[in-house]
Amino acid sequence: MPASALVTLREGLEAVLLIGILLSYLNKIGRVDQYAEVWKGVGAAIGVSVVLAVILQLLGAGLEGQVEEL
């Protein structure tokens, strides 16, 4: 469990860094009107991640043996 928590933390920090870079770039080129588009993309990515996590949990709950390992 600690290893997966560490990976999740690392990926979260990477995502925050990328979002910051995008917002900084938009600010530098004077396109602050596009901030909303970045945040819509962040929301969509979070939504897709949650949906996929739920689907994988539901599918994984019914698997046993070697199929579960795959």
URJO-V872730 format. One record per residue. N is the residue number from 1. PSI is psi in degrees with one decimal (999 if undefined). D_CENTER is the distance of its C-alpha to the mean C-alpha in Angstrom with 1 decimal. Layout:
BEGIN
N_PSI_D_CENTER / N_PSI_D_CENTER
END
This chain:
BEGIN
1_-43.6_18.9 / 2_-34.3_19.0 / 3_-42.9_17.6 / 4_-34.1_14.5 / 5_-38.3_14.1 / 6_-41.3_14.8 / 7_-43.2_12.2 / 8_-43.2_9.5 / 9_-44.5_11.2 / 10_-44.9_11.4 / 11_-37.6_7.8 / 12_-43.2_7.3 / 13_-37.6_10.6 / 14_-42.1_9.8 / 15_-42.7_7.2 / 16_-40.7_10.0 / 17_-44.8_12.5 / 18_-41.4_11.4 / 19_-42.6_11.4 / 20_-41.4_14.7 / 21_-45.4_16.1 / 22_-47.0_15.5 / 23_-38.1_17.1 / 24_-42.0_19.9 / 25_-44.9_20.7 / 26_-38.9_21.0 / 27_-42.2_23.2 / 28_-37.9_25.3 / 29_3.9_26.1 / 30_25.7_26.9 / 31_49.2_24.3 / 32_-15.4_23.0 / 33_-15.4_23.4 / 34_0.7_20.2 / 35_-41.8_18.1 / 36_-36.5_17.6 / 37_-39.5_16.2 / 38_-45.8_13.5 / 39_-32.1_12.6 / 40_-41.0_12.9 / 41_-40.0_10.3 / 42_-45.2_7.8 / 43_-42.1_9.1 / 44_-41.4_9.1 / 45_-41.3_5.5 / 46_-43.4_5.2 / 47_-45.6_8.5 / 48_-40.1_8.1 / 49_-42.8_5.8 / 50_-44.7_8.7 / 51_-45.6_11.3 / 52_-38.3_10.7 / 53_-42.7_10.8 / 54_-44.3_13.9 / 55_-45.6_15.5 / 56_-36.7_15.2 / 57_-41.9_16.7 / 58_-42.0_19.4 / 59_-39.0_20.3 / 60_-25.2_20.3 / 61_-27.7_22.6 / 62_1.3_25.3 / 63_147.4_25.4 / 64_157.9_27.9 / 65_-137.7_29.3 / 66_-32.0_28.5 / 67_-38.9_26.3 / 68_-37.5_24.0 / 69_-35.3_23.9 / 70_999_22.9
END
